[in-house]
Amino acid sequence: MKFKMLLTTAALVLAPAFAANAACSGHEKQVMSCAEGSVYDAETGSCKVMSS
């Protein structure tokens, strides 16, 4: 009986941590879009106007 209680408690304590991790996966890469005529500069993290 004590084992079942311990197992249930562990599942209830750990479930939110696993759910939060699963909900936030896939956000490692973000896409930056710039206005027409400009390009993304990774060094500065902003859009720069293209020179012709």
N, CA, C and O atoms as a GROMACS GRO file, in nm:
protein
  208
    1MET      N    1   0.082  -0.119   0.000
    1MET     CA    2   0.000   0.000   0.000
    1MET      C    3   0.087   0.126   0.000
    1MET      O    4   0.057   0.222  -0.070
    2LYS      N    5   0.194   0.124   0.079
    2LYS     CA    6   0.281   0.240   0.086
    2LYS      C    7   0.350   0.265  -0.048
    2LYS      O    8   0.374   0.380  -0.086
    3PHE      N    9   0.383   0.156  -0.118
    3PHE     CA   10   0.448   0.170  -0.248
    3PHE      C   11   0.357   0.239  -0.348
    3PHE      O   12   0.402   0.324  -0.424
    4LYS      N   13   0.229   0.202  -0.350
    4LYS     CA   14   0.133   0.264  -0.440
    4LYS      C   15   0.118   0.413  -0.409
    4LYS      O   16   0.110   0.496  -0.500
    5MET      N   17   0.114   0.446  -0.282
    5MET     CA   18   0.101   0.586  -0.241
    5MET      C   19   0.225   0.666  -0.284
    5MET      O   20   0.213   0.778  -0.332
    6LEU      N   21   0.342   0.608  -0.266
    6LEU     CA   22   0.466   0.673  -0.306
    6LEU      C   23   0.473   0.693  -0.456
    6LEU      O   24   0.515   0.798  -0.504
    7LEU      N   25   0.432   0.592  -0.531
    7LEU     CA   26   0.432   0.600  -0.676
    7LEU      C   27   0.332   0.705  -0.726
    7LEU      O   28   0.364   0.781  -0.818
    8THR      N   29   0.215   0.709  -0.668
    8THR     CA   30   0.115   0.808  -0.705
    8THR      C   31   0.162   0.949  -0.673
    8THR      O   32   0.145   1.040  -0.754
    9THR      N   33   0.221   0.968  -0.557
    9THR     CA   34   0.273   1.099  -0.518
    9THR      C   35   0.383   1.144  -0.614
    9THR      O   36   0.386   1.260  -0.655
   10ALA      N   37   0.472   1.055  -0.648
   10ALA     CA   38   0.580   1.089  -0.740
   10ALA      C   39   0.525   1.128  -0.876
   10ALA      O   40   0.574   1.222  -0.938
   11ALA      N   41   0.424   1.055  -0.924
   11ALA     CA   42   0.365   1.087  -1.053
   11ALA      C   43   0.298   1.224  -1.051
   11ALA      O   44   0.309   1.300  -1.147
   12LEU      N   45   0.229   1.256  -0.943
   12LEU     CA   46   0.161   1.386  -0.933
   12LEU      C   47   0.260   1.502  -0.919
   12LEU      O   48   0.233   1.612  -0.966
   13VAL      N   49   0.372   1.477  -0.857
   13VAL     CA   50   0.473   1.582  -0.840
   13VAL      C   51   0.548   1.605  -0.970
   13VAL      O   52   0.578   1.720  -1.005
   14LEU      N   53   0.580   1.499  -1.043
   14LEU     CA   54   0.662   1.511  -1.164
   14LEU      C   55   0.582   1.544  -1.290
   14LEU      O   56   0.640   1.594  -1.386
   15ALA      N   57   0.453   1.518  -1.293
   15ALA     CA   58   0.373   1.539  -1.413
   15ALA      C   59   0.378   1.684  -1.464
   15ALA      O   60   0.396   1.703  -1.585
   16PRO      N   61   0.364   1.786  -1.380
   16PRO     CA   62   0.370   1.923  -1.433
   16PRO      C   63   0.505   1.959  -1.496
   16PRO      O   64   0.510   2.034  -1.593
   17ALA      N   65   0.612   1.905  -1.442
   17ALA     CA   66   0.744   1.933  -1.499
   17ALA      C   67   0.757   1.875  -1.639
   17ALA      O   68   0.810   1.941  -1.729
   18PHE      N   69   0.709   1.753  -1.659
   18PHE     CA   70   0.714   1.692  -1.791
   18PHE      C   71   0.620   1.762  -1.888
   18PHE      O   72   0.653   1.777  -2.006
   19ALA      N   73   0.505   1.805  -1.841
   19ALA     CA   74   0.409   1.875  -1.927
   19ALA      C   75   0.464   2.010  -1.970
   19ALA      O   76   0.447   2.049  -2.086
   20ALA      N   77   0.527   2.082  -1.881
   20ALA     CA   78   0.584   2.213  -1.915
   20ALA      C   79   0.696   2.198  -2.016
   20ALA      O   80   0.709   2.280  -2.107
   21ASN      N   81   0.777   2.096  -2.001
   21ASN     CA   82   0.888   2.073  -2.094
   21ASN      C   83   0.835   2.036  -2.232
   21ASN      O   84   0.889   2.081  -2.333
   22ALA      N   85   0.732   1.956  -2.238
   22ALA     CA   86   0.675   1.914  -2.367
   22ALA      C   87   0.607   2.030  -2.437
   22ALA      O   88   0.612   2.039  -2.560
   23ALA      N   89   0.544   2.118  -2.362
   23ALA     CA   90   0.473   2.230  -2.422
   23ALA      C   91   0.568   2.335  -2.479
   23ALA      O   92   0.532   2.410  -2.570
   24CYS      N   93   0.689   2.342  -2.427
   24CYS     CA   94   0.782   2.446  -2.468
   24CYS      C   95   0.892   2.395  -2.561
   24CYS      O   96   0.986   2.468  -2.590
   25SER      N   97   0.883   2.274  -2.606
   25SER     CA   98   0.988   2.224  -2.693
   25SER      C   99   0.971   2.281  -2.834
   25SER      O  100   0.860   2.314  -2.875
   26GLY      N  101   1.081   2.292  -2.906
   26GLY     CA  102   1.076   2.340  -3.043
   26GLY      C  103   1.095   2.490  -3.057
   26GLY      O  104   1.074   2.544  -3.165
   27HIS      N  105   1.132   2.558  -2.949
   27HIS     CA  106   1.150   2.702  -2.956
   27HIS      C  107   1.298   2.741  -2.961
   27HIS      O  108   1.333   2.855  -2.932
   28GLU      N  109   1.382   2.648  -2.998
   28GLU     CA  110   1.524   2.679  -3.000
   28GLU      C  111   1.560   2.777  -3.110
   28GLU      O  112   1.649   2.861  -3.093
   29LYS      N  113   1.491   2.766  -3.224
   29LYS     CA  114   1.521   2.853  -3.337
   29LYS      C  115   1.403   2.944  -3.364
   29LYS      O  116   1.289   2.899  -3.374
   30GLN      N  117   1.432   3.073  -3.377
   30GLN     CA  118   1.328   3.168  -3.412
   30GLN      C  119   1.364   3.227  -3.547
   30GLN      O  120   1.481   3.239  -3.583
   31VAL      N  121   1.262   3.264  -3.621
   31VAL     CA  122   1.284   3.318  -3.754
   31VAL      C  123   1.260   3.468  -3.748
   31VAL      O  124   1.158   3.515  -3.698
   32MET      N  125   1.355   3.543  -3.800
   32MET     CA  126   1.344   3.688  -3.804
   32MET      C  127   1.307   3.727  -3.947
   32MET      O  128   1.372   3.683  -4.042
   33SER      N  129   1.205   3.808  -3.962
   33SER     CA  130   1.170   3.854  -4.095
   33SER      C  131   1.195   4.004  -4.101
   33SER      O  132   1.163   4.078  -4.008
   34CYS      N  133   1.251   4.047  -4.211
   34CYS     CA  134   1.284   4.188  -4.230
   34CYS      C  135   1.199   4.244  -4.343
   34CYS      O  136   1.145   4.171  -4.426
   35ALA      N  137   1.188   4.375  -4.345
   35ALA     CA  138   1.113   4.442  -4.450
   35ALA      C  139   1.183   4.422  -4.584
   35ALA      O  140   1.302   4.391  -4.591
   36GLU      N  141   1.108   4.440  -4.690
   36GLU     CA  142   1.164   4.424  -4.824
   36GLU      C  143   1.277   4.525  -4.843
   36GLU      O  144   1.264   4.642  -4.808
   37GLY      N  145   1.387   4.477  -4.899
   37GLY     CA  146   1.503   4.562  -4.922
   37GLY      C  147   1.602   4.560  -4.808
   37GLY      O  148   1.700   4.635  -4.809
   38SER      N  149   1.578   4.477  -4.708
   38SER     CA  150   1.672   4.466  -4.597
   38SER      C  151   1.695   4.319  -4.566
   38SER      O  152   1.614   4.233  -4.602
   39VAL      N  153   1.805   4.291  -4.499
   39VAL     CA  154   1.842   4.155  -4.463
   39VAL      C  155   1.874   4.149  -4.314
   39VAL      O  156   1.909   4.250  -4.253
   40TYR      N  157   1.862   4.030  -4.258
   40TYR     CA  158   1.891   4.010  -4.116
   40TYR      C  159   2.041   3.998  -4.093
   40TYR      O  160   2.108   3.920  -4.160
   41ASP      N  161   2.094   4.076  -3.999
   41ASP     CA  162   2.235   4.071  -3.962
   41ASP      C  163   2.246   3.996  -3.829
   41ASP      O  164   2.204   4.048  -3.725
   42ALA      N  165   2.302   3.875  -3.832
   42ALA     CA  166   2.309   3.792  -3.713
   42ALA      C  167   2.400   3.851  -3.606
   42ALA      O  168   2.378   3.827  -3.487
   43GLU      N  169   2.501   3.926  -3.646
   43GLU     CA  170   2.595   3.984  -3.549
   43GLU      C  171   2.526   4.086  -3.459
   43GLU      O  172   2.548   4.087  -3.338
   44THR      N  173   2.444   4.170  -3.519
   44THR     CA  174   2.377   4.275  -3.441
   44THR      C  175   2.238   4.234  -3.398
   44THR      O  176   2.180   4.295  -3.308
   45GLY      N  177   2.183   4.130  -3.461
   45GLY     CA  178   2.049   4.085  -3.426
   45GLY      C  179   1.940   4.178  -3.476
   45GLY      O  180   1.833   4.187  -3.416
   46SER      N  181   1.968   4.249  -3.585
   46SER     CA  182   1.868   4.342  -3.640
   46SER      C  183   1.873   4.339  -3.793
   46SER      O  184   1.960   4.276  -3.852
   47CYS      N  185   1.779   4.408  -3.853
   47CYS     CA  186   1.773   4.416  -3.999
   47CYS      C  187   1.860   4.531  -4.049
   47CYS      O  188   1.861   4.639  -3.990
   48LYS      N  189   1.930   4.507  -4.156
   48LYS     CA  190   2.014   4.610  -4.219
   48LYS      C  191   1.966   4.632  -4.361
   48LYS      O  192   1.927   4.537  -4.429
   49VAL      N  193   1.969   4.756  -4.406
   49VAL     CA  194   1.929   4.789  -4.542
   49VAL      C  195   2.035   4.738  -4.637
   49VAL      O  196   2.155   4.760  -4.615
   50MET      N  197   1.993   4.669  -4.743
   50MET     CA  198   2.087   4.617  -4.842
   50MET      C  199   2.140   4.730  -4.926
   50MET      O  200   2.063   4.814  -4.973
   51SER      N  201   2.269   4.734  -4.947
   51SER     CA  202   2.326   4.834  -5.036
   51SER      C  203   2.344   4.774  -5.174
   51SER      O  204   2.384   4.658  -5.188
   52SER      N  205   2.314   4.851  -5.276
   52SER     CA  206   2.324   4.797  -5.412
   52SER      C  207   2.454   4.831  -5.479
   52SER      O  208   2.477   4.792  -5.594
   0.00000   0.00000   0.00000
